[in-house]
Amino acid sequence: MQYNLKNIILASKSIDRREIFNRARIPIETFITDIDEAKYKKIIFNPVELVKEIAKAKALFAKNKLIKNSVDAIIVAADTIVE
């Protein structure tokens, strides 16, 4: 069976996340998003909700930029908090 895979875009500048894909031999393209995380930290105090909202913002930022350039891809976005 043959699959038609789309490009995978990692909406993150995290070296560790990129390495996870490299170790799994999954080709990705990195798209660094311009998200002001401090803005979210001022209004969302629950850490779980904070990482969800930041990850969603990164994904939406990448989606909007890629749509403008007619790029069809799967977007992977994540965020973490270290306390």
C-alpha positions, -999 to +999 in steps of 0.1 A: +000+000+000+013+034-009+005+066+010+006+101-003+021+120+026+019+158+030+047+180+042+049+182+080+056+216+094+069+219+129+057+253+142+084+255+168+120+266+172+126+238+198+157+218+190+144+189+211+111+187+192+130+187+159+153+160+172+123+138+180+112+138+144+148+133+132+152+102+154+120+088+140+132+096+105+102+117+098+111+145+074+098+179+086+102+216+078+106+240+107+084+272+108+093+296+135+063+315+147+062+350+159+041+346+190+043+369+220+042+342+248+045+369+275+011+382+264-005+349+272+014+345+305-002+378+317-038+366+313-037+328+317-025+315+350-034+278+347-002+261+333-022+235+313-044+261+297-014+283+290+005+257+270-027+248+251-034+284+241+003+291+231+004+259+211-029+268+194-016+303+187+015+289+171-005+265+149-029+292+138+000+316+130+017+289+109-016+280+092-024+316+082+011+321+068+011+288+049-024+294+034-012+327+020+015+308+002-008+280-009+011+254+011-007+222+019+008+206+050+002+191+084+011+215+112+025+203+145+027+228+173+034+224+210+045+243+240+060+234+274+064+250+308+093+242+331+087+251+367 
